[in-house]
Amino acid sequence: MMGTNLAVIFIFSLLAGTLFLVLGGIIKHFNAGDMINFFNEKKHDKDKFSRIVGNNFLIIGFSIMLISIISIFVDKSYYIYILNMQATVILFGIIITIYQVFKYGNK
């Protein structure tokens, strides 16, 4: 059974995953790539940009939520590794998103 601190970590992890899922869904569905700060209309194609960022944010969100759900069944001594794994998913996901945007999202 999870303790209070572990339950709070679990809830915040689910909230972070939900945030990425919602942002990814909004950006992809409503073609709202221009709400991202480094979008430049002169350099980037809005459709490609929105599709790339939306898909990657959805993948990041699903990954974080999956790791959070798996963490329920893991011993609490491994929770630091779970948190490091989630931070790594977010960091590499955002780096890959930026790389794909600048490589494939141009006009």
C-alpha positions as CSV (number, residue, x, y, z in Angstrom):
1,M,0.0,0.0,0.0
2,M,1.2,3.5,-0.8
3,G,2.0,6.0,1.9
4,T,0.8,9.6,1.9
5,N,3.9,10.9,0.3
6,L,3.8,8.3,-2.4
7,A,0.2,9.0,-3.1
8,V,0.9,12.7,-3.6
9,I,3.7,11.8,-6.0
10,F,1.4,9.5,-7.8
11,I,-1.3,12.2,-8.1
12,F,1.2,14.8,-9.3
13,S,2.5,12.3,-11.9
14,L,-0.9,11.7,-13.2
15,L,-1.6,15.4,-13.3
16,A,1.6,16.0,-15.3
17,G,0.7,13.2,-17.7
18,T,-2.8,14.6,-18.1
19,L,-1.4,18.1,-18.8
20,F,0.7,16.7,-21.6
21,L,-2.2,14.7,-23.0
22,V,-4.5,17.7,-23.0
23,L,-2.0,20.0,-24.5
24,G,-1.1,17.5,-27.1
25,G,-4.7,16.8,-28.0
26,I,-5.5,20.5,-28.2
27,I,-2.4,21.3,-30.3
28,K,-3.1,18.4,-32.7
29,H,-6.8,18.6,-33.0
30,F,-7.3,22.4,-33.2
31,N,-4.1,22.9,-35.2
32,A,-2.9,25.3,-32.5
33,G,0.9,25.0,-33.0
34,D,1.2,28.7,-32.9
35,M,0.6,28.8,-29.2
36,I,4.0,27.3,-28.7
37,N,6.6,30.0,-28.0
38,F,9.2,29.2,-30.6
39,F,6.7,28.9,-33.5
40,N,7.7,31.3,-36.3
41,E,5.2,31.7,-39.2
42,K,7.9,32.7,-41.6
43,K,10.0,29.5,-41.0
44,H,7.5,26.8,-39.9
45,D,4.5,25.2,-41.5
46,K,1.7,25.4,-39.0
47,D,0.1,22.0,-40.0
48,K,3.4,20.1,-39.7
49,F,4.4,21.9,-36.6
50,S,1.0,21.2,-34.9
51,R,1.1,17.5,-35.9
52,I,4.6,17.0,-34.7
53,V,4.2,18.8,-31.3
54,G,0.7,17.3,-30.7
55,N,1.8,13.7,-31.4
56,N,4.9,14.0,-29.3
57,F,3.1,15.6,-26.4
58,L,0.5,12.8,-26.5
59,I,3.2,10.2,-26.4
60,I,4.9,12.0,-23.5
61,G,1.6,12.2,-21.6
62,F,0.7,8.5,-22.2
63,S,4.2,7.5,-21.1
64,I,4.1,9.5,-17.9
65,M,0.7,8.1,-17.0
66,L,1.8,4.5,-17.8
67,I,4.8,4.9,-15.6
68,S,2.6,6.3,-12.8
69,I,0.2,3.4,-13.0
70,I,3.1,0.9,-13.0
71,S,4.5,2.6,-9.9
72,I,1.5,1.5,-7.9
73,F,2.8,-2.1,-8.1
74,V,6.5,-1.2,-7.4
75,D,8.1,-1.2,-4.0
76,K,8.5,2.2,-2.5
77,S,12.3,1.9,-2.4
78,Y,12.3,2.1,-6.2
79,Y,10.3,5.3,-6.4
80,I,13.3,7.5,-7.0
81,Y,14.0,5.4,-10.1
82,I,10.4,5.9,-11.2
83,L,10.7,9.6,-10.8
84,N,14.0,9.7,-12.7
85,M,12.4,7.7,-15.5
86,Q,9.5,10.2,-15.7
87,A,11.9,13.1,-15.8
88,T,13.9,11.4,-18.5
89,V,10.8,10.8,-20.6
90,I,9.8,14.4,-20.3
91,L,13.3,15.7,-21.0
92,F,14.1,13.5,-24.0
93,G,10.5,13.9,-25.3
94,I,10.9,17.7,-25.4
95,I,14.4,17.4,-27.0
96,I,13.1,15.1,-29.7
97,T,10.1,17.4,-30.3
98,I,12.4,20.4,-30.8
99,Y,14.6,18.4,-33.1
100,Q,11.7,17.1,-35.2
101,V,10.2,20.6,-35.4
102,F,13.4,22.2,-36.7
103,K,14.1,19.2,-39.1
104,Y,10.7,18.4,-40.5
105,G,8.4,21.4,-39.6
106,N,9.9,23.9,-41.9
107,K,8.1,25.3,-45.0
